[in-house]
Amino acid sequence: MNPVYASLPTTIFEEMSGLARAHDAINLGQGFPDAAGPEDVRRKAAEASVDGYNQYPPMRGLPELREAIAAHYGAHQRLAIDPDTQVCITSGATEALAASILAVLSPGDEAIVIQPAYDAYAPLIRRAGATPRFVSLAPPGWKLTRETLESAVTAKTRAIVVNTPLNPLGTMMGEDELKVLAEFCIAHDLIAISDEVWEHVRFGGAAHRSPIALPGMAGRTIKIGSAGKVFSLTGWKTGWAIAAPALIDMVAKAHQFLTFTTPPNLQTAVAYGLGKDDDYFAEMRAGYQRARDRLAFGLEAAGYAVLAPPATYFLSIDLVASGIALDDRNFCRRIVEEHGVAAIPVSAFYEEEPVSHLARLCFAKANAVLDVAIERLAGARKALG
């Protein structure tokens, strides 16, 4: 048994989803939308499956998708990307993360992980034979500082894993934090593996800027994206990595021996979708913002202190500020078992010194589902507050 996997517990997502099924609860824990995703993009995948090519596509991805990615980021983030030498298509963003980590880390290396962190980062680093070193963002500001980063770097540090917008908090790195990150990476000659899957799910006019766009970072950043988040099609597992040619060559070599390639019909459909005009992306964001506000306002009316974020599908309840004397794990277990709503404790996104007073809820759900969840959580507030 590989010790990396043998020591892993059941993920909090599987645990809470299992409890949701067992108690016939509304699942606001796992982050997937109720909506089916844009019909024209789904039809394009169906047409490509019936009428198109269904054998192995090129290992780095269909040229039409790599070209669409370059054009998309040129239009939306003003990035100049060569589709032939800087893009690799992967079977989801998690595979892009795995390929990137395997490409840049060797046994004995170290990589910095910023907590709270998506739960795949540390196991993937350990599977590469490297060691994760954790730094934590502190409430209420959750800001990345140079002092925090310097506390974790050693002579063995080779990379830092960055997530912006950040799951689970929904925060976004500001210009000051991006500058700190860039200066730190350059000073210590580090690669930034930048998980940006939520880059289009942001609200209130907030703009996303990738670390790859900062001075000195183009040659030391691997930018990772996901069609699943852009088009609310999480089951498609179509992602990509973007980096300078020397870096993407290494990512592609790792990818070759992970999944090798990604279904061509999905690649064709994603290429089509990335060419959509700005109205699609604006309406997608507006729809999620309405859902966020619906859940936030309902919970606030019920007496909860809510952290309504500028990005992602998630908001958080502050238990301490809500007058609830339970830690997040006990709160989440009580509400799913006794009140029929599943959530995720934010402490699950930590390996060290967790913040344990926040519970994460997914608002990418139908209005009727959110309304019932609000009603049930109002009852939980009265019972537990």
Disulfide bonds with the S-S distance in Angstrom:
none
